[in-house]
Amino acid sequence: MGYLAGFVDAEGSFSVSVKYQPDLRYKIRVDPVFSITQKERKVLETIQRILGCGRIMPKQGQKKLWVLIVDGLDELYSN
């Protein structure tokens, strides 16, 4: 797990967007996202297997890069 923590520290990204949504009780939706971008898909597959969540897809606008994305409160809380 130390390797994974170091890898995430160097290569990972955490972000949160806050959006107004009038149909919700508090009128605000919070969308957290964790992502890691890499050239080698195999690295991301290993991390995905360790975390037990997320999806891997080509990075938009970057033909040679892959991104592992874990988003949504349910997916982040499940692990």
mmCIF file as gemmi writes it, N, C-alpha and C atoms, coordinates in Angstrom:
data_model
loop_
_atom_site.group_PDB
_atom_site.id
_atom_site.type_symbol
_atom_site.label_atom_id
_atom_site.label_alt_id
_atom_site.label_comp_id
_atom_site.label_asym_id
_atom_site.label_entity_id
_atom_site.label_seq_id
_atom_site.pdbx_PDB_ins_code
_atom_site.Cartn_x
_atom_site.Cartn_y
_atom_site.Cartn_z
_atom_site.occupancy
_atom_site.B_iso_or_equiv
_atom_site.pdbx_formal_charge
_atom_site.auth_seq_id
_atom_site.auth_asym_id
_atom_site.pdbx_PDB_model_num
ATOM 1 N N . MET Axp A 1 ? 0.813 -1.194 0 1 0 ? 1 A 1
ATOM 2 C CA . MET Axp A 1 ? 0 0 0 1 0 ? 1 A 1
ATOM 3 C C . MET Axp A 1 ? 0.859 1.261 0 1 0 ? 1 A 1
ATOM 4 N N . GLY Axp A 2 ? 2.055 1.186 0.516 1 0 ? 2 A 1
ATOM 5 C CA . GLY Axp A 2 ? 2.932 2.35 0.511 1 0 ? 2 A 1
ATOM 6 C C . GLY Axp A 2 ? 3.266 2.803 -0.901 1 0 ? 2 A 1
ATOM 7 N N . TYR Axp A 3 ? 3.489 1.825 -1.801 1 0 ? 3 A 1
ATOM 8 C CA . TYR Axp A 3 ? 3.761 2.156 -3.199 1 0 ? 3 A 1
ATOM 9 C C . TYR Axp A 3 ? 2.576 2.882 -3.803 1 0 ? 3 A 1
ATOM 10 N N . LEU Axp A 4 ? 1.374 2.393 -3.538 1 0 ? 4 A 1
ATOM 11 C CA . LEU Axp A 4 ? 0.171 3.019 -4.083 1 0 ? 4 A 1
ATOM 12 C C . LEU Axp A 4 ? -0.004 4.432 -3.54 1 0 ? 4 A 1
ATOM 13 N N . ALA Axp A 5 ? 0.224 4.624 -2.256 1 0 ? 5 A 1
ATOM 14 C CA . ALA Axp A 5 ? 0.098 5.954 -1.66 1 0 ? 5 A 1
ATOM 15 C C . ALA Axp A 5 ? 1.098 6.925 -2.292 1 0 ? 5 A 1
ATOM 16 N N . GLY Axp A 6 ? 2.326 6.482 -2.496 1 0 ? 6 A 1
ATOM 17 C CA . GLY Axp A 6 ? 3.326 7.329 -3.136 1 0 ? 6 A 1
ATOM 18 C C . GLY Axp A 6 ? 2.976 7.634 -4.57 1 0 ? 6 A 1
ATOM 19 N N . PHE Axp A 7 ? 2.464 6.639 -5.265 1 0 ? 7 A 1
ATOM 20 C CA . PHE Axp A 7 ? 2.069 6.824 -6.661 1 0 ? 7 A 1
ATOM 21 C C . PHE Axp A 7 ? 0.941 7.843 -6.768 1 0 ? 7 A 1
ATOM 22 N N . VAL Axp A 8 ? -0.066 7.711 -5.904 1 0 ? 8 A 1
ATOM 23 C CA . VAL Axp A 8 ? -1.193 8.65 -5.904 1 0 ? 8 A 1
ATOM 24 C C . VAL Axp A 8 ? -0.718 10.051 -5.538 1 0 ? 8 A 1
ATOM 25 N N . ASP Axp A 9 ? 0.191 10.137 -4.581 1 0 ? 9 A 1
ATOM 26 C CA . ASP Axp A 9 ? 0.723 11.447 -4.182 1 0 ? 9 A 1
ATOM 27 C C . ASP Axp A 9 ? 1.404 12.143 -5.354 1 0 ? 9 A 1
ATOM 28 N N . ALA Axp A 10 ? 2.121 11.383 -6.165 1 0 ? 10 A 1
ATOM 29 C CA . ALA Axp A 10 ? 2.852 11.969 -7.289 1 0 ? 10 A 1
ATOM 30 C C . ALA Axp A 10 ? 1.99 12.159 -8.53 1 0 ? 10 A 1
ATOM 31 N N . GLU Axp A 11 ? 1.104 11.212 -8.798 1 0 ? 11 A 1
ATOM 32 C CA . GLU Axp A 11 ? 0.38 11.201 -10.07 1 0 ? 11 A 1
ATOM 33 C C . GLU Axp A 11 ? -1.125 11.438 -9.961 1 0 ? 11 A 1
ATOM 34 N N . GLY Axp A 12 ? -1.678 11.364 -8.757 1 0 ? 12 A 1
ATOM 35 C CA . GLY Axp A 12 ? -3.126 11.458 -8.588 1 0 ? 12 A 1
ATOM 36 C C . GLY Axp A 12 ? -3.625 12.881 -8.493 1 0 ? 12 A 1
ATOM 37 N N . SER Axp A 13 ? -4.918 13.006 -8.684 1 0 ? 13 A 1
ATOM 38 C CA . SER Axp A 13 ? -5.565 14.307 -8.61 1 0 ? 13 A 1
ATOM 39 C C . SER Axp A 13 ? -6.93 14.146 -7.942 1 0 ? 13 A 1
ATOM 40 N N . PHE Axp A 14 ? -7.223 15.013 -6.992 1 0 ? 14 A 1
ATOM 41 C CA . PHE Axp A 14 ? -8.527 15.048 -6.347 1 0 ? 14 A 1
ATOM 42 C C . PHE Axp A 14 ? -9.159 16.4 -6.665 1 0 ? 14 A 1
ATOM 43 N N . SER Axp A 15 ? -10.424 16.368 -7.051 1 0 ? 15 A 1
ATOM 44 C CA . SER Axp A 15 ? -11.124 17.626 -7.289 1 0 ? 15 A 1
ATOM 45 C C . SER Axp A 15 ? -12.575 17.493 -6.856 1 0 ? 15 A 1
ATOM 46 N N . VAL Axp A 16 ? -13.199 18.623 -6.599 1 0 ? 16 A 1
ATOM 47 C CA . VAL Axp A 16 ? -14.601 18.649 -6.207 1 0 ? 16 A 1
ATOM 48 C C . VAL Axp A 16 ? -15.27 19.799 -6.939 1 0 ? 16 A 1
ATOM 49 N N . SER Axp A 17 ? -16.409 19.497 -7.552 1 0 ? 17 A 1
ATOM 50 C CA . SER Axp A 17 ? -17.199 20.578 -8.135 1 0 ? 17 A 1
ATOM 51 C C . SER Axp A 17 ? -18.492 20.697 -7.338 1 0 ? 17 A 1
ATOM 52 N N . VAL Axp A 18 ? -18.938 21.913 -7.143 1 0 ? 18 A 1
ATOM 53 C CA . VAL Axp A 18 ? -20.169 22.196 -6.428 1 0 ? 18 A 1
ATOM 54 C C . VAL Axp A 18 ? -21.116 22.842 -7.431 1 0 ? 18 A 1
ATOM 55 N N . LYS Axp A 19 ? -22.297 22.23 -7.58 1 0 ? 19 A 1
ATOM 56 C CA . LYS Axp A 19 ? -23.238 22.687 -8.594 1 0 ? 19 A 1
ATOM 57 C C . LYS Axp A 19 ? -24.596 22.986 -7.972 1 0 ? 19 A 1
ATOM 58 N N . TYR Axp A 20 ? -25.201 24.018 -8.452 1 0 ? 20 A 1
ATOM 59 C CA . TYR Axp A 20 ? -26.556 24.359 -8.033 1 0 ? 20 A 1
ATOM 60 C C . TYR Axp A 20 ? -27.529 23.431 -8.736 1 0 ? 20 A 1
ATOM 61 N N . GLN Axp A 21 ? -28.402 22.782 -7.946 1 0 ? 21 A 1
ATOM 62 C CA . GLN Axp A 21 ? -29.402 21.887 -8.516 1 0 ? 21 A 1
ATOM 63 C C . GLN Axp A 21 ? -30.704 22.084 -7.734 1 0 ? 21 A 1
ATOM 64 N N . PRO Axp A 22 ? -31.631 22.839 -8.304 1 0 ? 22 A 1
ATOM 65 C CA . PRO Axp A 22 ? -32.835 23.255 -7.579 1 0 ? 22 A 1
ATOM 66 C C . PRO Axp A 22 ? -33.739 22.127 -7.097 1 0 ? 22 A 1
ATOM 67 N N . ASP Axp A 23 ? -33.678 20.953 -7.689 1 0 ? 23 A 1
ATOM 68 C CA . ASP Axp A 23 ? -34.551 19.852 -7.273 1 0 ? 23 A 1
ATOM 69 C C . ASP Axp A 23 ? -34.04 19.094 -6.047 1 0 ? 23 A 1
ATOM 70 N N . LEU Axp A 24 ? -32.848 19.395 -5.58 1 0 ? 24 A 1
ATOM 71 C CA . LEU Axp A 24 ? -32.304 18.738 -4.387 1 0 ? 24 A 1
ATOM 72 C C . LEU Axp A 24 ? -32.729 19.455 -3.113 1 0 ? 24 A 1
ATOM 73 N N . ARG Axp A 25 ? -32.707 18.749 -2.02 1 0 ? 25 A 1
ATOM 74 C CA . ARG Axp A 25 ? -33.129 19.307 -0.73 1 0 ? 25 A 1
ATOM 75 C C . ARG Axp A 25 ? -32.362 20.576 -0.363 1 0 ? 25 A 1
ATOM 76 N N . TYR Axp A 26 ? -31.04 20.52 -0.49 1 0 ? 26 A 1
ATOM 77 C CA . TYR Axp A 26 ? -30.217 21.678 -0.137 1 0 ? 26 A 1
ATOM 78 C C . TYR Axp A 26 ? -29.803 22.502 -1.356 1 0 ? 26 A 1
ATOM 79 N N . LYS Axp A 27 ? -30.323 22.134 -2.521 1 0 ? 27 A 1
ATOM 80 C CA . LYS Axp A 27 ? -30.118 22.872 -3.779 1 0 ? 27 A 1
ATOM 81 C C . LYS Axp A 27 ? -28.692 22.849 -4.3 1 0 ? 27 A 1
ATOM 82 N N . ILE Axp A 28 ? -27.851 22.015 -3.697 1 0 ? 28 A 1
ATOM 83 C CA . ILE Axp A 28 ? -26.447 21.945 -4.1 1 0 ? 28 A 1
ATOM 84 C C . ILE Axp A 28 ? -26.052 20.484 -4.266 1 0 ? 28 A 1
ATOM 85 N N . ARG Axp A 29 ? -25.32 20.195 -5.332 1 0 ? 29 A 1
ATOM 86 C CA . ARG Axp A 29 ? -24.775 18.855 -5.561 1 0 ? 29 A 1
ATOM 87 C C . ARG Axp A 29 ? -23.252 18.939 -5.514 1 0 ? 29 A 1
ATOM 88 N N . VAL Axp A 30 ? -22.648 18.037 -4.791 1 0 ? 30 A 1
ATOM 89 C CA . VAL Axp A 30 ? -21.191 17.975 -4.68 1 0 ? 30 A 1
ATOM 90 C C . VAL Axp A 30 ? -20.716 16.769 -5.476 1 0 ? 30 A 1
ATOM 91 N N . ASP Axp A 31 ? -19.808 16.996 -6.414 1 0 ? 31 A 1
ATOM 92 C CA . ASP Axp A 31 ? -19.281 15.917 -7.258 1 0 ? 31 A 1
ATOM 93 C C . ASP Axp A 31 ? -17.772 15.785 -7.065 1 0 ? 31 A 1
ATOM 94 N N . PRO Axp A 32 ? -17.333 14.845 -6.2 1 0 ? 32 A 1
ATOM 95 C CA . PRO Axp A 32 ? -15.9 14.615 -6.026 1 0 ? 32 A 1
ATOM 96 C C . PRO Axp A 32 ? -15.372 13.686 -7.123 1 0 ? 32 A 1
ATOM 97 N N . VAL Axp A 33 ? -14.129 13.898 -7.508 1 0 ? 33 A 1
ATOM 98 C CA . VAL Axp A 33 ? -13.485 13.065 -8.529 1 0 ? 33 A 1
ATOM 99 C C . VAL Axp A 33 ? -12.037 12.809 -8.122 1 0 ? 33 A 1
ATOM 100 N N . PHE Axp A 34 ? -11.646 11.541 -8.221 1 0 ? 34 A 1
ATOM 101 C CA . PHE Axp A 34 ? -10.25 11.152 -8.044 1 0 ? 34 A 1
ATOM 102 C C . PHE Axp A 34 ? -9.791 10.58 -9.371 1 0 ? 34 A 1
ATOM 103 N N . SER Axp A 35 ? -8.637 11.007 -9.848 1 0 ? 35 A 1
ATOM 104 C CA . SER Axp A 35 ? -8.148 10.481 -11.13 1 0 ? 35 A 1
ATOM 105 C C . SER Axp A 35 ? -6.631 10.334 -11.124 1 0 ? 35 A 1
ATOM 106 N N . ILE Axp A 36 ? -6.179 9.401 -11.948 1 0 ? 36 A 1
ATOM 107 C CA . ILE Axp A 36 ? -4.748 9.189 -12.185 1 0 ? 36 A 1
ATOM 108 C C . ILE Axp A 36 ? -4.57 9.039 -13.691 1 0 ? 36 A 1
ATOM 109 N N . THR Axp A 37 ? -3.641 9.775 -14.248 1 0 ? 37 A 1
ATOM 110 C CA . THR Axp A 37 ? -3.347 9.699 -15.68 1 0 ? 37 A 1
ATOM 111 C C . THR Axp A 37 ? -2.007 9.023 -15.873 1 0 ? 37 A 1
ATOM 112 N N . GLN Axp A 38 ? -1.965 8.083 -16.824 1 0 ? 38 A 1
ATOM 113 C CA . GLN Axp A 38 ? -0.727 7.347 -17.11 1 0 ? 38 A 1
ATOM 114 C C . GLN Axp A 38 ? -0.646 6.971 -18.577 1 0 ? 38 A 1
ATOM 115 N N . LYS Axp A 39 ? 0.565 6.754 -19.031 1 0 ? 39 A 1
ATOM 116 C CA . LYS Axp A 39 ? 0.797 6.29 -20.396 1 0 ? 39 A 1
ATOM 117 C C . LYS Axp A 39 ? 0.499 4.793 -20.513 1 0 ? 39 A 1
ATOM 118 N N . GLU Axp A 40 ? 0.795 4.047 -19.461 1 0 ? 40 A 1
ATOM 119 C CA . GLU Axp A 40 ? 0.627 2.593 -19.466 1 0 ? 40 A 1
ATOM 120 C C . GLU Axp A 40 ? -0.699 2.195 -18.822 1 0 ? 40 A 1
ATOM 121 N N . ARG Axp A 41 ? -1.585 1.612 -19.586 1 0 ? 41 A 1
ATOM 122 C CA . ARG Axp A 41 ? -2.894 1.187 -19.071 1 0 ? 41 A 1
ATOM 123 C C . ARG Axp A 41 ? -2.751 0.113 -17.984 1 0 ? 41 A 1
ATOM 124 N N . LYS Axp A 42 ? -1.759 -0.768 -18.121 1 0 ? 42 A 1
ATOM 125 C CA . LYS Axp A 42 ? -1.558 -1.863 -17.151 1 0 ? 42 A 1
ATOM 126 C C . LYS Axp A 42 ? -1.375 -1.332 -15.728 1 0 ? 42 A 1
ATOM 127 N N . VAL Axp A 43 ? -0.674 -0.226 -15.584 1 0 ? 43 A 1
ATOM 128 C CA . VAL Axp A 43 ? -0.469 0.383 -14.261 1 0 ? 43 A 1
ATOM 129 C C . VAL Axp A 43 ? -1.816 0.764 -13.661 1 0 ? 43 A 1
ATOM 130 N N . LEU Axp A 44 ? -2.669 1.381 -14.473 1 0 ? 44 A 1
ATOM 131 C CA . LEU Axp A 44 ? -3.984 1.798 -13.994 1 0 ? 44 A 1
ATOM 132 C C . LEU Axp A 44 ? -4.875 0.594 -13.687 1 0 ? 44 A 1
ATOM 133 N N . GLU Axp A 45 ? -4.744 -0.466 -14.458 1 0 ? 45 A 1
ATOM 134 C CA . GLU Axp A 45 ? -5.519 -1.685 -14.196 1 0 ? 45 A 1
ATOM 135 C C . GLU Axp A 45 ? -5.138 -2.282 -12.838 1 0 ? 45 A 1
ATOM 136 N N . THR Axp A 46 ? -3.861 -2.241 -12.509 1 0 ? 46 A 1
ATOM 137 C CA . THR Axp A 46 ? -3.396 -2.747 -11.215 1 0 ? 46 A 1
ATOM 138 C C . THR Axp A 46 ? -3.959 -1.896 -10.078 1 0 ? 46 A 1
ATOM 139 N N . ILE Axp A 47 ? -3.905 -0.588 -10.234 1 0 ? 47 A 1
ATOM 140 C CA . ILE Axp A 47 ? -4.442 0.312 -9.204 1 0 ? 47 A 1
ATOM 141 C C . ILE Axp A 47 ? -5.949 0.123 -9.067 1 0 ? 47 A 1
ATOM 142 N N . GLN Axp A 48 ? -6.636 -0.021 -10.179 1 0 ? 48 A 1
ATOM 143 C CA . GLN Axp A 48 ? -8.081 -0.248 -10.16 1 0 ? 48 A 1
ATOM 144 C C . GLN Axp A 48 ? -8.417 -1.532 -9.404 1 0 ? 48 A 1
ATOM 145 N N . ARG Axp A 49 ? -7.635 -2.566 -9.631 1 0 ? 49 A 1
ATOM 146 C CA . ARG Axp A 49 ? -7.843 -3.848 -8.951 1 0 ? 49 A 1
ATOM 147 C C . ARG Axp A 49 ? -7.616 -3.697 -7.438 1 0 ? 49 A 1
ATOM 148 N N . ILE Axp A 50 ? -6.591 -2.966 -7.05 1 0 ? 50 A 1
ATOM 149 C CA . ILE Axp A 50 ? -6.308 -2.744 -5.625 1 0 ? 50 A 1
ATOM 150 C C . ILE Axp A 50 ? -7.432 -1.946 -4.971 1 0 ? 50 A 1
ATOM 151 N N . LEU Axp A 51 ? -7.885 -0.885 -5.635 1 0 ? 51 A 1
ATOM 152 C CA . LEU Axp A 51 ? -8.934 -0.029 -5.079 1 0 ? 51 A 1
ATOM 153 C C . LEU Axp A 51 ? -10.31 -0.688 -5.136 1 0 ? 51 A 1
ATOM 154 N N . GLY Axp A 52 ? -10.508 -1.554 -6.117 1 0 ? 52 A 1
ATOM 155 C CA . GLY Axp A 52 ? -11.801 -2.206 -6.269 1 0 ? 52 A 1
ATOM 156 C C . GLY Axp A 52 ? -12.885 -1.31 -6.836 1 0 ? 52 A 1
ATOM 157 N N . CYS Axp A 53 ? -12.478 -0.267 -7.549 1 0 ? 53 A 1
ATOM 158 C CA . CYS Axp A 53 ? -13.464 0.636 -8.134 1 0 ? 53 A 1
ATOM 159 C C . CYS Axp A 53 ? -12.815 1.466 -9.235 1 0 ? 53 A 1
ATOM 160 N N . GLY Axp A 54 ? -13.634 2.243 -9.909 1 0 ? 54 A 1
ATOM 161 C CA . GLY Axp A 54 ? -13.153 3.15 -10.939 1 0 ? 54 A 1
ATOM 162 C C . GLY Axp A 54 ? -13.321 2.594 -12.338 1 0 ? 54 A 1
ATOM 163 N N . ARG Axp A 55 ? -13.094 3.461 -13.297 1 0 ? 55 A 1
ATOM 164 C CA . ARG Axp A 55 ? -13.143 3.07 -14.706 1 0 ? 55 A 1
ATOM 165 C C . ARG Axp A 55 ? -11.945 3.666 -15.421 1 0 ? 55 A 1
ATOM 166 N N . ILE Axp A 56 ? -11.465 2.943 -16.425 1 0 ? 56 A 1
ATOM 167 C CA . ILE Axp A 56 ? -10.306 3.39 -17.196 1 0 ? 56 A 1
ATOM 168 C C . ILE Axp A 56 ? -10.778 3.741 -18.597 1 0 ? 56 A 1
ATOM 169 N N . MET Axp A 57 ? -10.312 4.898 -19.079 1 0 ? 57 A 1
ATOM 170 C CA . MET Axp A 57 ? -10.686 5.334 -20.422 1 0 ? 57 A 1
ATOM 171 C C . MET Axp A 57 ? -9.562 6.159 -21.024 1 0 ? 57 A 1
ATOM 172 N N . PRO Axp A 58 ? -9.563 6.31 -22.339 1 0 ? 58 A 1
ATOM 173 C CA . PRO Axp A 58 ? -8.566 7.183 -22.957 1 0 ? 58 A 1
ATOM 174 C C . PRO Axp A 58 ? -8.744 8.611 -22.443 1 0 ? 58 A 1
ATOM 175 N N . LYS Axp A 59 ? -7.639 9.298 -22.201 1 0 ? 59 A 1
ATOM 176 C CA . LYS Axp A 59 ? -7.72 10.687 -21.741 1 0 ? 59 A 1
ATOM 177 C C . LYS Axp A 59 ? -8.133 11.567 -22.907 1 0 ? 59 A 1
ATOM 178 N N . GLN Axp A 60 ? -9.164 12.332 -22.687 1 0 ? 60 A 1
ATOM 179 C CA . GLN Axp A 60 ? -9.711 13.181 -23.741 1 0 ? 60 A 1
ATOM 180 C C . GLN Axp A 60 ? -8.657 14.164 -24.26 1 0 ? 60 A 1
ATOM 181 N N . GLY Axp A 61 ? -8.475 14.169 -25.564 1 0 ? 61 A 1
ATOM 182 C CA . GLY Axp A 61 ? -7.522 15.077 -26.193 1 0 ? 61 A 1
ATOM 183 C C . GLY Axp A 61 ? -6.074 14.616 -26.14 1 0 ? 61 A 1
ATOM 184 N N . GLN Axp A 62 ? -5.819 13.458 -25.54 1 0 ? 62 A 1
ATOM 185 C CA . GLN Axp A 62 ? -4.46 12.93 -25.393 1 0 ? 62 A 1
ATOM 186 C C . GLN Axp A 62 ? -4.441 11.486 -25.889 1 0 ? 62 A 1
ATOM 187 N N . LYS Axp A 63 ? -4.072 11.263 -27.114 1 0 ? 63 A 1
ATOM 188 C CA . LYS Axp A 63 ? -4.166 9.941 -27.732 1 0 ? 63 A 1
ATOM 189 C C . LYS Axp A 63 ? -3.311 8.873 -27.067 1 0 ? 63 A 1
ATOM 190 N N . LYS Axp A 64 ? -2.25 9.257 -26.403 1 0 ? 64 A 1
ATOM 191 C CA . LYS Axp A 64 ? -1.325 8.265 -25.837 1 0 ? 64 A 1
ATOM 192 C C . LYS Axp A 64 ? -1.462 8.099 -24.332 1 0 ? 64 A 1
ATOM 193 N N . LEU Axp A 65 ? -2.489 8.7 -23.724 1 0 ? 65 A 1
ATOM 194 C CA . LEU Axp A 65 ? -2.645 8.627 -22.275 1 0 ? 65 A 1
ATOM 195 C C . LEU Axp A 65 ? -3.962 7.97 -21.886 1 0 ? 65 A 1
ATOM 196 N N . TRP Axp A 66 ? -3.941 7.33 -20.719 1 0 ? 66 A 1
ATOM 197 C CA . TRP Axp A 66 ? -5.12 6.701 -20.131 1 0 ? 66 A 1
ATOM 198 C C . TRP Axp A 66 ? -5.407 7.365 -18.793 1 0 ? 66 A 1
ATOM 199 N N . VAL Axp A 67 ? -6.66 7.328 -18.376 1 0 ? 67 A 1
ATOM 200 C CA . VAL Axp A 67 ? -7.017 7.906 -17.078 1 0 ? 67 A 1
ATOM 201 C C . VAL Axp A 67 ? -7.921 6.937 -16.321 1 0 ? 67 A 1
ATOM 202 N N . LEU Axp A 68 ? -7.606 6.759 -15.039 1 0 ? 68 A 1
ATOM 203 C CA . LEU Axp A 68 ? -8.451 6.005 -14.116 1 0 ? 68 A 1
ATOM 204 C C . LEU Axp A 68 ? -9.266 7.042 -13.361 1 0 ? 68 A 1
ATOM 205 N N . ILE Axp A 69 ? -10.582 6.906 -13.402 1 0 ? 69 A 1
ATOM 206 C CA . ILE Axp A 69 ? -11.467 7.871 -12.754 1 0 ? 69 A 1
ATOM 207 C C . ILE Axp A 69 ? -12.331 7.157 -11.724 1 0 ? 69 A 1
ATOM 208 N N . VAL Axp A 70 ? -12.353 7.709 -10.525 1 0 ? 70 A 1
ATOM 209 C CA . VAL Axp A 70 ? -13.268 7.268 -9.477 1 0 ? 70 A 1
ATOM 210 C C . VAL Axp A 70 ? -14.075 8.502 -9.114 1 0 ? 70 A 1
ATOM 211 N N . ASP Axp A 71 ? -15.371 8.459 -9.415 1 0 ? 71 A 1
ATOM 212 C CA . ASP Axp A 71 ? -16.197 9.635 -9.14 1 0 ? 71 A 1
ATOM 213 C C . ASP Axp A 71 ? -17.535 9.232 -8.536 1 0 ? 71 A 1
ATOM 214 N N . GLY Axp A 72 ? -18.207 10.188 -8.006 1 0 ? 72 A 1
ATOM 215 C CA . GLY Axp A 72 ? -19.487 9.953 -7.353 1 0 ? 72 A 1
ATOM 216 C C . GLY Axp A 72 ? -19.302 9.548 -5.911 1 0 ? 72 A 1
ATOM 217 N N . LEU Axp A 73 ? -20.134 10.071 -5.057 1 0 ? 73 A 1
ATOM 218 C CA . LEU Axp A 73 ? -20.025 9.78 -3.63 1 0 ? 73 A 1
ATOM 219 C C . LEU Axp A 73 ? -20.194 8.298 -3.321 1 0 ? 73 A 1
ATOM 220 N N . ASP Axp A 74 ? -21.107 7.628 -4.025 1 0 ? 74 A 1
ATOM 221 C CA . ASP Axp A 74 ? -21.337 6.205 -3.759 1 0 ? 74 A 1
ATOM 222 C C . ASP Axp A 74 ? -20.094 5.371 -4.022 1 0 ? 74 A 1
ATOM 223 N N . GLU Axp A 75 ? -19.429 5.626 -5.137 1 0 ? 75 A 1
ATOM 224 C CA . GLU Axp A 75 ? -18.233 4.849 -5.493 1 0 ? 75 A 1
ATOM 225 C C . GLU Axp A 75 ? -17.078 5.176 -4.55 1 0 ? 75 A 1
ATOM 226 N N . LEU Axp A 76 ? -16.946 6.433 -4.154 1 0 ? 76 A 1
ATOM 227 C CA . LEU Axp A 76 ? -15.867 6.813 -3.245 1 0 ? 76 A 1
ATOM 228 C C . LEU Axp A 76 ? -16.104 6.261 -1.832 1 0 ? 76 A 1
ATOM 229 N N . TYR Axp A 77 ? -17.336 6.244 -1.375 1 0 ? 77 A 1
ATOM 230 C CA . TYR Axp A 77 ? -17.645 5.724 -0.034 1 0 ? 77 A 1
ATOM 231 C C . TYR Axp A 77 ? -17.584 4.212 0.044 1 0 ? 77 A 1
ATOM 232 N N . SER Axp A 78 ? -17.818 3.529 -1.066 1 0 ? 78 A 1
ATOM 233 C CA . SER Axp A 78 ? -17.892 2.07 -1.031 1 0 ? 78 A 1
ATOM 234 C C . SER Axp A 78 ? -16.557 1.424 -0.672 1 0 ? 78 A 1
ATOM 235 N N . ASN Axp A 79 ? -15.482 2.165 -0.773 1 0 ? 79 A 1
ATOM 236 C CA . ASN Axp A 79 ? -14.169 1.597 -0.496 1 0 ? 79 A 1
ATOM 237 C C . ASN Axp A 79 ? -13.577 2.314 0.656 1 0 ? 79 A 1
